[in-house]
Structure formats: structure tokens, C-alpha cells
Amino acid sequence: MVQKLQSILRDSKTARWAVLLCLALPMFASYFFDDIFSTVSQMFDNPMLELGWDSANYGVYGGAYSLLCVWGGLIVCGALLDKWGVRFTGTLFVTLMVAGSLIVTYALSPTFNGGAVANFIGGLGFAKPSLTLATAGCAIFGLGSEIAGVAVTKSIAKWFKGKEMALAMGLQLALARLGTAAAMLIAPMAISIKGNVPLSESNNMAEIGLFLMIVGVITWFVFISFDKRLDKQDDEAAALNNIKKSEDDKFKFSDIGKILTNKNFILIALLCVFFYCCIISFKRFATSILIPRFGLDDDIASYMATLLPFVPIIFTPLFGSLVDYKGKATTWMIIGSFIVLLSHVIIGFAPNISIFGFISFALLGIGYSLVPAAMWQSVPKIIPENKLGTAYSLIYWVQNMGMFLVPIVIGIILKPNEIDDSAEKVSRAVNAELVFIGLACIAIIVSFFLKKSSQNHPELKLDKPNKIKK
């Protein structure tokens, strides 16, 4: 009877996978909204666009996603996640995510352009009111999205502990990246990037993303009903077994210091920031680099860039399942980092033939599958469950430092100048790639250190399978 109370929901495959779907849909919406301009980033250099932005402005907008995260928001909110629980804190930040997307949508709308709010912001001395408000909205959206992501990851660890954890995390990442793929495919259709680009068309994608955000909120509340029931069963089982929660099981803010002194945690956090900057920060400027580098039309570049999210949709769950049953997580991190380096070398220096662009993005997608499938499931092996929210938030905090700075740097590198012929555009694209190549090299070095640490501390079981054999 006790065993039934303890595990009725966790042992139910239907319940576990239903929970995973409810958790994945808000992240699908988040990724969709975050990547609505990824395949049309070159649009911002079009003088006909009523927004009046350029590549550097777009880099500021993209970097704003991490602004509040970097300045302590993730650390504080991650600690609150462990202190107050996933359901309350997660709901707060899923709501914040929607609020930020609403602000961005309004800033891009024809209603805003020339309206009272725009005039007020302009009166404060901001030359581009739409950029100012959209940047603020993106910062709010980014903080909400990152903490919501932490809540989702922690919840998956809770529901799939001792089961298909890496596969579940891989599937969640795959579904989230389907949001990126959908945005990349739909954007060129929803936004005209040739000739005149009216502001009303540039707002279409934001409106679609906002709608998906609302759907994600609904599924989040379905998850809450599942999670409440599971906790009730756990409490009943603990009462029947006369088990009381130890003071050591309760989160304390002093736990932050303990996490930050964990060498393996630091290595995972460093791998995360350097690796993801090679993917996420690059993705924001993918078409701006591809078009001059391989002499592509806008449409071809946009479709080429969609390989980046589509390949992980297939391979991330497969690699996650491989880690669950075979282990060797740190080895996969090394291989994935090498593949990402190879991809950026091809983009930067391969012959000016479009097939090399397709190959590089296919490889980048495989690397984007391997490393996260092995990396995220490793955190619960080195950090106790009651501190996971803080741990994941600290990793995201470090990651967002890079995601805040790198888009700004790349935006400056790609900004047009007085001499803007094709050779100059290619030179800027190659210089941008040199930044990503350097980041990939550092990711490889960190992954080797993590492999060495795993060999020195086999008790952590970083390279052991997750699936418990019965």
C-alpha cells in the first residue's frame, strides 16, 4: 500500500509523459517568440523598415534577453524557486514571460508607432522609442523565460528520477527547439524582406508568438494539477512510514555558496556558457552571416538556418536515450563540442559553395543535440534535489552573461560601414565566425576537464547510465 502511494504517478508512463508535454509547451512558445527574427535578421538593415533599427540595434535587443538575468535576477529567483517551490515560483515567471512578450508585441505594432507612449519615451531622450520599449520587454521576457526553464528542468528531474531522465530532458529540448524551427520557417513568410517592409508586417510574428505564450500558460496550469497530486501522495506515503523531513533537506540561502564551490558544477556552468554562445548567439545572426559568406538569396539562407533547430528535434531524444542506457555523458560532451567547432570552421573558411553551408548547419545541429542531452541530466547527479532550482539558475546566470555580451559584439562586427561592398560583407562575416570559433575551442577544453574530473570521482556516476535496471 505504501509503495503504491509513493509511486503511483511516477510509475505511470501515461502520467509522466503527459506531465512532460505540459512542461514542454510553454518552452515551445518561449523558443518560438525568442527566435521570431532569427532567419530575417538582415531585415533590420533595410532602410525601408519603419522601425528604424540596424544590426547593432538588433544586437542590443537580442542581448537584452539576458540583461536582468545577468544582474542577479537568475540567482535570486532560482533560490526562491527552491525556497517557495516550483508551482508558485514557476507560475510567477511564466506569467512574467507572457508580460514581456506582450510588451515586445506592442512595441513592434503600428499602434505604438507615433502614439502617446512612443512620444513619451522619445521625450525622455530615446531616439528610437520602439527599440527602447522592445528591449525592456525582451529583458522581462528573458528573465521569465529562463526561470520558467529552470522550473521545467527541475520538474522533469523530479518526475523522471531513476527513469528516462535524459530522454525526457532531450524530448523537452527537442519540442522547445521545434518552436525555434517553426519561427524560422514561418518568419520569412510572415515578414516581407524584399522591397518595402511595413511595420505592420514585422509585427505578425510577435502576435503569433504571443498567442502561443497564452497556450503555454494554460498547459502550465494543467501540470500544476498533476504536481499537486504527486506531492499529496508523497506526503501520505511519508506519514505512513513516519518519515519526517530533515532540516538538511530544506533549502537555505547558504546553499548557494556550497554549490559555487563544487568543481564539477563550475565546469558544467562554464561548458554551458561557451557552448551555448556558439549556438544561440550565432543563431540570432545566422542569415546575416550566411548570405554574404555563401552568396545566398535571403530565402535560401533562411531555410538553411532552419537545419539548426530541426536536426536536434530528431537527434536530441536519441542521444538522451543513449545516455540513459549507455552513459558516457562526458565523452558525448567532448564530441559534441568538437562538432560545433568544425561547423564554425566550415562556415568561416569553406569555399563559397552553398552545400558547405548546409553541411555546417547539419553538423551544428548534431552538436546542439549531443552536448545538452548529456549535460543537463548530469546536474542532478552532483547537486541534491532540493538545491536543483538554485543550481540550474546559477548555470543559466553564467550562460546569460555570454548571451548578453556576445550578441552585442557580433552586432557591432556585422554593422554596415561606409565601404559596404560584397568583399567587406564577407570580411565582417568571417570576423564574426572567428569569435564563435574561439568560444568553441574553450568549450572543448572545459569538456576535457570535466571528463578528467569524472574519472577522478567515479562515485558521482557522471558517466553511468540513468536507467535503473530491475
NORPE-V356029 format. One record per backbone hydrogen bond with DSSP energy under -1.0 kcal/mol. CO is the residue of the C=O (numbers start at 0). NH is the residue of the N-H. If there is no record, write none. Layout:
co,nh
CO,NH
CO,NH
//
This chain:
co,nh
0,4
1,5
2,6
3,7
6,10
11,15
12,16
13,17
14,18
15,19
16,20
17,21
18,22
19,23
20,24
23,27
24,28
25,29
26,30
27,31
28,32
29,33
30,34
32,35
34,37
36,39
39,42
40,43
41,44
42,45
45,48
48,51
53,57
54,58
55,59
56,60
57,61
58,62
59,63
61,64
62,65
63,66
65,69
66,70
67,72
68,73
69,71
71,75
72,76
73,77
74,78
75,79
76,80
77,81
78,82
79,83
80,84
84,88
85,89
86,90
87,91
88,92
89,93
90,94
91,95
92,96
93,97
94,98
95,99
96,100
97,101
98,102
99,103
100,104
101,105
102,106
103,107
105,108
108,112
111,114
114,118
115,119
116,120
117,121
118,122
120,125
121,124
127,131
128,132
129,133
130,134
131,135
132,136
133,137
134,138
135,139
136,140
137,141
138,142
139,143
140,144
141,145
142,146
143,147
144,148
145,149
146,150
147,151
148,152
149,153
150,154
151,155
152,156
153,157
154,158
155,159
159,162
162,164
163,167
164,168
165,169
166,170
167,171
168,172
169,173
170,174
171,175
172,176
173,177
175,179
176,180
177,181
178,182
179,183
180,184
181,185
182,186
185,189
186,190
197,201
200,203
202,206
203,207
204,208
205,209
206,210
207,211
208,212
209,213
210,214
211,215
212,216
213,217
214,218
215,219
216,220
217,221
218,222
219,223
220,224
221,225
222,226
223,227
224,228
225,229
226,230
227,231
228,232
229,233
230,234
231,235
232,236
233,237
234,238
235,239
236,240
237,242
238,241
245,248
251,254
252,255
253,257
254,258
255,259
258,261
261,265
262,266
263,267
264,268
265,269
266,270
267,271
268,272
269,273
270,274
271,275
272,276
275,279
278,282
279,283
281,284
282,285
284,288
285,289
286,290
288,292
289,293
290,295
296,300
297,301
298,302
299,303
300,304
303,306
304,307
305,309
306,310
308,312
309,313
310,314
311,315
314,318
315,319
316,320
317,321
318,322
319,323
320,324
321,325
322,326
323,466
327,331
328,332
329,333
330,334
331,335
332,336
333,337
334,338
335,339
336,340
337,341
338,342
339,343
340,344
341,345
342,346
343,347
344,348
345,349
350,352
352,355
353,357
354,358
355,359
356,360
357,361
358,362
359,363
360,364
361,365
362,366
363,367
365,369
366,370
368,372
369,373
370,374
371,375
374,377
377,380
378,381
378,382
383,386
384,387
386,390
387,391
388,392
389,393
390,394
391,395
392,396
393,397
394,398
395,399
396,400
397,401
398,402
399,403
400,404
401,405
404,408
405,409
406,410
407,411
408,412
409,413
420,424
421,425
422,426
423,427
424,428
425,429
426,430
427,431
428,432
429,433
430,434
431,435
432,436
433,437
434,438
435,439
436,440
437,441
438,442
439,443
440,444
441,445
442,446
443,447
444,448
445,449
446,450
447,451
448,452
449,453
450,454
451,455
452,456
456,459
457,460
460,463
462,327
//
